[in-house]
Every structure is written in C-alpha cells, then in structure tokens.
C-alpha cells in the first residue's frame, strides 16, 4: 500500500468520524428539544421552591442593541426575592440610561446601579464584577452576561440544582438569533449548529469542564471558598476559570436544562470573523487537546471529501466495498447534518431560509479553526490582544499583558 492509499484511508476514517459526530449531535439536539417541551409542561404545573434569595450580577459596557429588552426580562422574574445589580465603570457609559429606564418601569424591583471606575486587574469585566459583588446581599449569586434574555421562571430553574450540596455551579447554554442581516444569521448558526451541539456531545461523553457567561449560578459559600472573583482578575476565559476553581473544590458543574436567548449583532464579515476566531483561540488557550480535535465537528467539508473519496474508490475498480461504504457514510452524514439544522432551527421558514448557509457556515468554521490554531492574538474592541498563556500559581491562565482589557467568552 503506497502513501496515497494510506492518505485515502485516513481521510475516509475522518469522514466516518464526522458522520458519527453529526448523527450524535442531531440526536442530542432532538433530545434537548423534547426535554425542553417536557420541562415547559412541568413548569406550568409546578415551579421549584427557591433555595434562597438571589443576587444577580450584570456587568454592562455600552448600549448594546436590545439591551433594554434583555435586561427587562430579568426584572420580570417570578422568584420571590432577588436583587439586580447592574455595573458600569464610567459615569458616561450609555448603559446607565437603560438602567434608569428599568428603574422607572419596574419600581417594585430591587435594582441597583453601581458606577465604579476601580480597576482590579487586566480583565475589565472581572473588575466590574468585583465592584458589583461588594453590593450583593444574598446567599445565592447569579452572574449573567448583558446580552441574554430569559423566561420568567429562569431564576427559580437555574438555582434549583444548588439545593444539592455537591452541586457547585450551574451554567446555561444559549440559543442565538441574528438581528442585523446576513452575517448575523451566519453568526447565529455558529452558536446554534456548532457551539450548542458540540457542548451536548461533550457533556454526553462525561465532560463537565465548561462554564458559560450566559449563566453562572453558585452559593455564596462556594463563591467565598474560591476567593471570589479575585483569582480571575487577570484571566482570559474568566467564565471557564470560575467553574474550574469550583470543580477543584470537588463540587460538580451542572449544565441546566434552561436555554437562554442571545442576539448576534455583527453585520459585517470582518467583525464576525474577529469574534469567532477570538472564541476559538480562547478555547485553545484553556483546552489545547480539545481544540485540536474540533476539526471533526465541521461536517460539510468532510461530507464533500467523502463523496470525492467514493468516486476515487470507484475509479480504482478494485475497492467496490470501500466505495459502497463511503457512499453510505456520505449519505448518512448529509441526512444527519440536515437533521442538525432542522432541530437547531425554529420554524419551517427559517429552516429553508438558512439551509443554503449550512455549507458556508461549516467551511467558515474550518477556516477559523485553522486561524485559531496558528494565531497568537485576538481583536477585542479594536485592540490587538495576545492570548499566549502561562500556568499561574492558582492554576488559571493569565493574560501575558499589563493592558486593561475586557475579555468575555467570545460572544
């Protein structure tokens, strides 16, 4: 067997792996959708009893699109006792006006605006959270990014697992909607048809090494045991490292059944590319091995290659079984990818509208993965930020920079 044959068989194995991944992801998306429907029915009948009062910490920076609507969803919670803490670092931040509107529209809510310019480290988001935490009064803390919207029973649902003493932190996945045209729709597919199913597959195989800024809920006692936000003040991927510190206490990370909503606002290709490559390089910085195997999750290019391999085996003439297998694998992969798209899409109209984007989305992901593998910087709010990491005494990955930056999970 020559090197060409070895390469063909290696590529054929990768194509098979991509098909298996797509089939697993489609099945898990379907199961998640069914579980969500069952949970909605149960919630209509009985809502979990709250385990305690909740302080919600919301770091803000600028007036994002739909910021008022997203924050208002937190003001309409059915939880009997909670406070909302909104933090900015500048008295000129336009998000202040949005919070003032909320205070006027929801006078019954315990809403506190914290304007504090103190900087505690290289991560401005964490600095904001450190300033907010000083005003948190209650025994359960929920940290949530500014760009998500939630259902009315969100706080009760995400905090309920914390009744288990072995539960350390609860986190949520999120579903995206593109709100600014073509490229934002492509960005929503990144979340709905790559990020979310890849987390489901990892979780199904036993991995709990994740944490998402859409929601991080934990008990005050746990928060104090990890040293609060202080160990994260110079960290890239602070959401991940908060959950990692909790796991090192021997406590579990819980992936909630609640899926929150978020918006993709990038209207230009360049902005979308920067955001998504930043996300992928952040993954590389905290989990290099996992990042290395992400190539198997970009299904469409491998399906195209599988079809070409089937033709190559046919041209060989001596490998009819190999041709039949590759043809079946490619067909099964196409069906699985269509099912992934169907289960990740809401409504028939959206399914057909975005179906032509699926090959573009998968191919773009592969190119971004290659860029993430070899790049050493990300672009954040116009600044070029190094992502080379080192292992700190705390075990976290710190930015090798003294610049003051805001770094989130990549949305």
Residue, then its C-alpha position, 0 to 999 in steps of 0.5 A: x500500500x503506497x502513501x496515497x492509499x494510506x492518505x485515502x484511508x485516513x481521510x475516509x476514517x475522518x469522514x466516518x468520524x464526522x458522520x458519527x459526530x453529526x448523527x450524535x449531535x442531531x440526536x442530542x439536539x432532538x433530545x434537548x428539544x423534547x426535554x425542553x417541551x417536557x420541562x415547559x409542561x412541568x413548569x406550568x404545573x409546578x415551579x421549584x421552591x427557591x433555595x434562597x434569595x438571589x443576587x444577580x450580577x450584570x456587568x454592562x459596557x455600552x448600549x448594546x442593541x436590545x439591551x433594554x429588552x434583555x435586561x427587562x426580562x430579568x426584572x420580570x422574574x417570578x422568584x420571590x426575592x432577588x436583587x439586580x445589580x447592574x455595573x458600569x465603570x464610567x459615569x458616561x457609559x450609555x448603559x446607565x440610561x437603560x438602567x434608569x429606564x428599568x428603574x422607572x418601569x419596574x419600581x417594585x424591583x430591587x435594582x441597583x446601579x453601581x458606577x465604579x471606575x476601580x480597576x482590579x486587574x487586566x480583565x475589565x469585566x472581572x473588575x466590574x464584577x468585583x465592584x458589583x459583588x461588594x453590593x450583593x446581599x444574598x446567599x445565592x449569586x447569579x452572574x449573567x452576561x448583558x446580552x441574554x434574555x430569559x423566561x420568567x421562571x429562569x431564576x427559580x430553574x437555574x438555582x434549583x440544582x444548588x439545593x444539592x450540596x455537591x452541586x457547585x455551579x450551574x451554567x446555561x447554554x444559549x440559543x442565538x438569533x441574528x438581528x442585523x442581516x446576513x452575517x448575523x444569521x451566519x453568526x447565529x448558526x455558529x452558536x446554534x449548529x456548532x457551539x450548542x451541539x458540540x457542548x451536548x456531545x461533550x457533556x454526553x461523553x462525561x465532560x463537565x469542564x465548561x462554564x458559560x457567561x450566559x449563566x453562572x449560578x453558585x452559593x455564596x459559600x462556594x463563591x467565598x471558598x474560591x476567593x471570589x472573583x479575585x483569582x480571575x482578575x487577570x484571566x482570559x476565559x474568566x467564565x471557564x476559570x470560575x467553574x474550574x476553581x469550583x470543580x477543584x473544590x470537588x463540587x460538580x458543574x451542572x449544565x441546566x436544562x434552561x436555554x437562554x436567548x442571545x442576539x448576534x449583532x455583527x453585520x459585517x464579515x470582518x467583525x464576525x470573523x474577529x469574534x469567532x476566531x477570538x472564541x476559538x483561540x480562547x478555547x485553545x488557550x484553556x483546552x489545547x487537546x480539545x481544540x485540536x480535535x474540533x476539526x471533526x465537528x465541521x461536517x460539510x467539508x468532510x461530507x464533500x471529501x467523502x463523496x470525492x473519496x467514493x468516486x476515487x474508490x470507484x475509479x480504482x475498480x478494485x475497492x467496490x466495498x470501500x466505495x459502497x461504504x463511503x457512499x453510505x457514510x456520505x449519505x448518512x452524514x448529509x441526512x444527519x447534518x440536515x437533521x442538525x439544522x432542522x432541530x437547531x432551527x425554529x420554524x419551517x421558514x427559517x429552516x429553508x431560509x438558512x439551509x443554503x448557509x449550512x455549507x458556508x457556515x461549516x467551511x467558515x468554521x474550518x477556516x477559523x479553526x485553522x486561524x485559531x490554531x496558528x494565531x497568537x492574538x485576538x481583536x477585542x474592541x479594536x485592540x490587538x490582544x495576545x492570548x499566549x498563556x502561562x500556568x499561574x500559581x492558582x492554576x488559571x491562565x493569565x493574560x501575558x499583558x499589563x493592558x486593561x482589557x475586557x475579555x468575555x467568552x467570545x460572544 
